[in-house]
Amino acid sequence: MALGRLNIVELTADSGARRTIHLDAEIRGLVFTDSGNLVVGTAQGIVVLEV
């Protein structure tokens, strides 16, 4: 079961820098790690985004 389909994510880092990420994938799960990365589980695989 998918959580939804993600197209654009806007993130703000602790430093205040904003990032826009374009990701066209069927999202299965989202997790923030202790090191500040965003791990995205998709139907196609896993993507780790350094925030």
BALOBA-1460 file (C-alpha; in Angstrom, 3 decimals):
// residues 51
<rec num="1" residu="m" x="0.000" y="0.000" z="0.000"/>
<rec num="2" residu="a" x="1.392" y="3.388" z="-0.973"/>
<rec num="3" residu="l" x="1.192" y="6.525" z="1.148"/>
<rec num="4" residu="g" x="0.711" y="8.516" z="-2.006"/>
<rec num="5" residu="r" x="2.530" y="9.855" z="-5.012"/>
<rec num="6" residu="l" x="5.115" y="12.524" z="-4.289"/>
<rec num="7" residu="n" x="6.050" y="15.168" z="-6.800"/>
<rec num="8" residu="i" x="7.691" y="18.040" z="-4.910"/>
<rec num="9" residu="v" x="9.063" y="18.258" z="-1.376"/>
<rec num="10" residu="e" x="10.304" y="21.523" z="0.128"/>
<rec num="11" residu="l" x="12.682" y="21.106" z="3.061"/>
<rec num="12" residu="t" x="14.314" y="23.660" z="5.339"/>
<rec num="13" residu="a" x="17.649" y="22.652" z="6.878"/>
<rec num="14" residu="d" x="18.649" y="23.636" z="10.416"/>
<rec num="15" residu="s" x="20.867" y="26.305" z="8.835"/>
<rec num="16" residu="g" x="17.775" y="27.893" z="7.286"/>
<rec num="17" residu="a" x="18.663" y="26.857" z="3.740"/>
<rec num="18" residu="r" x="15.627" y="25.771" z="1.718"/>
<rec num="19" residu="r" x="15.737" y="22.960" z="-0.805"/>
<rec num="20" residu="t" x="13.137" y="21.794" z="-3.277"/>
<rec num="21" residu="i" x="13.311" y="18.172" z="-4.344"/>
<rec num="22" residu="h" x="11.432" y="16.860" z="-7.357"/>
<rec num="23" residu="l" x="10.734" y="13.156" z="-6.993"/>
<rec num="24" residu="d" x="8.206" y="11.301" z="-9.102"/>
<rec num="25" residu="a" x="7.658" y="8.057" z="-7.217"/>
<rec num="26" residu="e" x="5.071" y="6.014" z="-5.386"/>
<rec num="27" residu="i" x="5.945" y="6.608" z="-1.739"/>
<rec num="28" residu="r" x="5.850" y="3.639" z="0.642"/>
<rec num="29" residu="g" x="7.494" y="5.306" z="3.652"/>
<rec num="30" residu="l" x="9.379" y="8.394" z="4.873"/>
<rec num="31" residu="v" x="11.935" y="8.462" z="7.699"/>
<rec num="32" residu="f" x="14.277" y="11.185" z="9.000"/>
<rec num="33" residu="t" x="17.574" y="9.786" z="10.328"/>
<rec num="34" residu="d" x="19.513" y="11.112" z="13.332"/>
<rec num="35" residu="s" x="22.118" y="12.502" z="10.914"/>
<rec num="36" residu="g" x="19.453" y="14.625" z="9.210"/>
<rec num="37" residu="n" x="18.927" y="12.600" z="6.054"/>
<rec num="38" residu="l" x="15.514" y="11.841" z="4.639"/>
<rec num="39" residu="v" x="15.072" y="8.214" z="3.618"/>
<rec num="40" residu="v" x="12.271" y="7.684" z="1.111"/>
<rec num="41" residu="g" x="11.027" y="4.181" z="0.424"/>
<rec num="42" residu="t" x="9.439" y="3.926" z="-3.014"/>
<rec num="43" residu="a" x="7.975" y="1.147" z="-5.116"/>
<rec num="44" residu="q" x="11.155" y="1.363" z="-7.204"/>
<rec num="45" residu="g" x="13.672" y="1.313" z="-4.331"/>
<rec num="46" residu="i" x="15.098" y="3.475" z="-1.561"/>
<rec num="47" residu="v" x="16.318" y="7.057" z="-1.958"/>
<rec num="48" residu="v" x="18.431" y="8.804" z="0.693"/>
<rec num="49" residu="l" x="18.313" y="12.596" z="0.513"/>
<rec num="50" residu="e" x="20.949" y="14.604" z="2.346"/>
<rec num="51" residu="v" x="19.117" y="17.542" z="3.854"/>
